[in-house]
Amino acid sequence: MRVPRIVSVSLALLTVACGSSNGPQPVSSMTPVEFQLSNAGAASVYVYEGCIPDLTITELAHPSQAVGRLDGCPICECQALSCRQATCGACFDSGQEIAAGTTETYSWIPVDVAVESQGTNTCTHTTALFPGHYRIDVPTYASAVDAAAKTNARVVSQAFDLPADTVDVALAR
């Protein structure tokens, strides 16, 4: 039996401004959401993966907007006194197989990440997300070749509400 692979993204320095106690409060930024990408189909499906799986998370408020995510390489917060350029290793950069009857787990911290240049370095602004309606969209592919080229995708979508501990995403049935 294959053990699910856990891909997690952590933010080393997270600064969140929480507003007043009278209005809605952000979801706890330290509580990750586990996306269970499951394949109940008869054949493997593939997901493109660079440093993190290729997927989109969208806040479904009006107007809806995509949530920014880090690409897996930690970058310091722009509010930090100094940011040094991060040096990261090479990423997978290909099609990740999710075999028939298996599940892959992707751990996501519910924050919106905006990346900006600060001199010759890069830094981030992170904002904890508020409770509400969201959607995850995962492009899936029939072969590793299609996934690596990002061609012939079939997008699987799953709506969910924050806060959430686990969100099941059926990639194939």
Secondary structure, DSSP 8 states (H G I E B T S, - for coil): -----EEE---SS-------TTS-----TTS-EEEEEEE-SSS-EEEEESSSB--EEEE-SSS-EE-----SS---BTTSS------------EEEEE-TTEEEEEEE--EEEEEEEETTEEEEEEEE--SEEEEEEEEEBSSHHHHHHT-S-EEEEEEEEES-SEEEEEEE-
